[in-house]
Amino acid sequence: MNFISDPVTFIANWLNNLLTSWGLSQAVVTVILKFIGAGIVGAFGFALVIFTIWLERKLYGRIQDRLGPNRVGPWGIFQTVPDIIKIFTKEYITPVGADKIVYNLAPILSVSAVLLTWAVIPFAPTIVGTEVNVGVLYLVAVGAIGALGIILAGWSSNNKYSLLGSFRAVAQVVSYEVPMVLALLVPVLLGRSMGINSLVNAQSVWFIVLSPIAALIFFTSSMAEVGRAPFDLLEADSELVAGYQTEYSGLKFGMFYVGEFLHAFTISALTVTLFFGGWRGPWAVQVPLLGVVWFFIKSFIVYYVVVLIRISMPRLRIDQMLNFNWKFLTPLALVLLIATAIVDKTFFTLLPGLNLLEIAIPWVRAGVHLVMNLLLILVTIQLLKSYRIKRILVVAKPRPVAVAPEPPASVIS
Amino acid sequence: MQSDWLFIGLFLLIVALFPGAPIFLAGLIAPKKPSVSKSQTYECGIETVGNTWVQFRVQYYIFALTFLVFDVELVFLFPWAVAFGQLSMFGVISGVIFILILFAELIAAWRKGVLEWA
């Protein structure tokens, strides 16, 4: 047991011995250790936002052919710090008629719902907040609280546009939970476990190879849950002023932003954990700190895609969004789940007769699943082609042309 | 096992503290000069007309109801997926039939026009 191979257990044991030698009982020591652990995970998630806000602004700038923040520190990397200090000194303006308790609770709720997710994400084989054996169910449960924060914010603001924003949250965020949960079932089924770390352990072949459709569905519907650019109907600034956050000011408004940025990174971390092998990489098991490096490299690659989608996509209409969810993603996810279950069971039933090498089994299994997924994609594309709108039915009428009145006879040109 | 949930319990506390404490602190630092016109509802820039808590489209409610039906039934699939390795072919087929019932529900809702935004 040394520091390099397993730093968290090392420090935990050291602290444990230290506190016990002070004469504290074992139960108190456990509570203190867990409290410190929880504090570190939470602080880490919070500190990460400072970095991702800068990163996103920089990427935004570069893609729009600007420089982005470039004054404070190298490449403007400390730009967020003065921004935070500035927002601390801004006055809170509470509109008349707002529901005070709910109004103040909503920004806290929308951040904490996202931060709660970090309790179960494993950064490395041993560096993990906690290994609950119902991790995936926990993710689903916690994810629903975020929608509640948005709904409460819109409801309590005493503002019609905010209220409309929260209605849209009901339709959008809540609806997209269905394909997300269905897509989450696929890794659970393939990994035979609900614990997040054991799901990572089960990915000797990454689940994206086994089930690219599930990964895509999960990614898309979590993008919709975040409520960013292609799906930003909750705060569509050209329709709803600023949606549910219109009436907020100062740091309360800032907290919604923190929640959004943290959520955007969290979904990339979750996609990586569930489909891209999490901390898996060369020598990750021997040196847990290397696992953290792999995890963050993968997470930032996925996060880059999230930002890229945000920057380059136009906003959808609400009926298009709901059609996409209920008439495309949900049926596809249901069919995928059925197909995955049957293919996996058939594979393991036929396995004893195949005489495969022990080492080849996961790869053959992955191949079978991949072929099934590709077939499903092919069928889906054919179906979509046969149902596509052949011509636009509503044609704009020719506009009436203004006719200039006859000039009076007295005017001679 | 128990200490795992202890962690989550403490984490709940911390997670409420992280956004809550800065909001409280900023409230101490920030200037407080309320006035009548300042604390009026911004809405869209012009004066508010009428009551805020208006009646809304029933379609939002119907979508929420449809979600509820699906979500409640989906939770039952999680134990099935976890125990998948020990299931016989019969167990798998019964799970598939359960998913097919969900599918039938979706088709029924579709045919009824619940999923139309009209």
Interface residues (C-beta under 8 A of the other chain):
Chain A: T30 V31 K34 F35 G37 A38 G39 V41 G42 A43 F46 I87 F88 T89 K90 E91 Y92 I93 T94 P95 V96 G97 N104 P107 I108 V111 S112 L115 L116 A119 G129 T130 E131 V132 N133 V136 L137 Y138 S157 N158 N159 K160 Y161 L163 L164 F167 R168 V170 A171 V174 S175 E177 V178 V181 L182 L185 V188 L189 R192 S193 M194 V241 T246 E247 G250 L251 K252 M255 V258 G259 I318 D319 L322 N323 W326 K327 T330 P331 L334 V335 L337 I338 A341 I342 D344 K345 F348 T349
Chain B: M1 S3 D4 W5 L6 F7 I8 L10 F11 L12 L13 I14 V15 A16 F18 P19 G20 P22 I23 L25 A26 G27 I29 A30 P31 K32 K33 P34 K38 S39 Q40 T41 Y42 E43 C44 G45 T48 T52 W53 V54 F56 R57 Q59 Y60 Y61 F63 A64 T66 F67 F70 D71 L74 V75 L77 F78 A81 V82 F84 G85 L87 M89 V92 G95 V96 I99 L100 L102 F103 L106 A109 W110 L115 W117
